[in-house]
Amino acid sequence: PIPMNLNSKKVLVKKSAPSVCDFLSDVKNFEHLMPESISKFEIIRENAFVFALKGMPEIALEVKEVNSPNNVILGAISDKIPFRLRVDVTAIDESTSEAEFLFSGEFNSMMAMMIKSPLNKLLETLSENLKKT
């Protein structure tokens, strides 16, 4: 497997850094961040959800760590596609922060080629939608 690291562009969020971390640590809020091409979103536990985008396998994610106000780390529940999704949050002032989604995982080169573009698109959509919250 080869390491794959992707990141969204940084976006300004009109919320304090702790508020952004609170928002991201509540898994049901991820439904509002998902792209329109989502074909499934389901909360499976208090800290975990499963989602699917058209043409992609289902992915189950759980909140692994919340280090408010700095970041929230989610990880894949399945060992089949092990990866982490970290959201770094930087306070700009009391009511504004900056957020960036970072994806890291290890995949065989065939899988990496197939998922790189949809993943990049997903990260951009997550960050753009977070900006609107």
N, C-alpha and C positions, 0 to 999 in steps of 0.2 A: 504493500500500500504506500501511496505517496501522500504527504501532508498537503492539505488544501486550506488556504486561509483567504477569506473574502471579507470585505467590509463595505458598508454603505457610506454615502457621503454624510458628513456631520450636518445635523439639522437643528435649527433653533426651535425650542419648545417654550411656549408662554406659560411655563409652570416652574415652580422651584424644583431643584434637584431631588429633595426628599419626596415631593409629590409625584415626580416622574417615576421614581423607584417604587413608590406605593402602587401606582397605576400598573407598572409592569410586573409587579409581584403577584397581582391578582390575575390568574390565568384567564378568567372570562373576558377581560379587556382585550386579549389578543384577537378575539373575533372581530373587533372594530378595526384592527390594524391589517387584517388579511386582505389580499387582493380580491377583486371581483371574480376572478376565475376559481375561487374556492368551491370545492364540490362537497366538502364535509368539514364540520367543526363540532367537536363534542368534548365536554368536560368529563374526564374519567375519574378524577379524584380532586380533592380541594386544591392541590398544587400541580395538577397535570391535565393535559388536553391532547387530543388527537386531531389532526387536520389533514386534508388532502386537497391538492390543486389538480385541476384537469391534466391528465397525462402524466401525473407523478404518483409514486406510491404513497400510501398513508404514512404519516410521521407522527409519532407520539413523543411529546416533550414534557419534561417536568422542571419545575423551579428547583435548582440545586442550591443556589446561594443568593441571598439578598444582602448586599453590602451598602446599605443606604448611607449617604446620598451618592455613592460613587458608581455602583454597577449592580446589575441583576444578571445572574448566569442561569441559563436553561440548558438542559442536556437531553439527548435522546434516551428514551427508556429502553429501546431495543439495542442489542449488541450487534445486530446485523448492519446497521448504519450508525456507527458511533461518532457523535459530533457534539459540539457545544455551540450555543448561541449566547454571546455576551453582549449586553447593552451597556456601554460606558456613558455615564452621565457626568457632565461638568457644569457646576453652578457658574452662571455669569453674573447674576445679581439675585436678589431675594425672590424675584418673580419670573426669572428667565434662566433657562439652562440649555445646554447643547447635548445632543444624544447621537451616538453612533452604534450601529449594529455590527458585530464582528462574528463571523462564522469560522469555526475551525474543525477539521475532521481529517480522517485518513481514508482514502479510497483507492481502488485499483484504477489504473489510468483510463480504462474504458468507462467506468462509472463516473470518474471525475470529468471526462469530456462531456458526458451526457447531462450531468446535473449542474455544471458551472453556470451556464447561461440562465436557466430557470432560477437558480439560487441567487444570482446577482440581482435578478429582477425582483425576487421576493424581498431581499434586503432593502432595496430601494423603495419598494412599496410600503414595507413596514415603517421605514423612517419617515417617508412622506406622510403617511397616515398618522404617525405619532405627532408630527408637527401640527396636525389639524385638531388634536384632542383638546 
